[in-house]
Every structure is written in C-alpha cells, then in structure tokens.
Amino acid sequence: MSAGEHPKPLNITERRTTIEEYTRFCEEEKERRMNSGEDFDEQAFDAAVELTLRKLKTLEEEGWV
C-alpha cells in the first residue's frame, strides 16, 4: 500500500473477529500475569483494555475494525 492509500474497511465478520481475538488475548494475558508471581497492576491492565476496546468500538462503528 502506498503512502496516500487508506486500508479498506473490514467486513462484519472480520470486525467481530478482531474484537473477539483481542478480548480473548487480554483474558489470557491477564491470567498469565496474575499467576506469574511478579508484580501486576490489575487495575491499570483493566483500564488499558477498556480504553483499547472503546477505541476498537469507535473504529468498528466507522467501518475500520
């Protein structure tokens, strides 16, 4: 894709899959971090996930995700 081109919007199946895959990844990553024995800021993680999901939803409404 050249610098002036925009990616085409994803179809509804691709959009749903993107958000579902991200949500699934976050659930697994949160569980992994909680069980790692290392310091983990669960509130910060949850806030970051929520922020990203809001952005994905906005992009979805615009037809890009």
Secondary structure as UniProt FT lines:
FT   TURN            3..4
FT   HELIX           12..34
FT   HELIX           42..61
FT   TURN            62..63
//
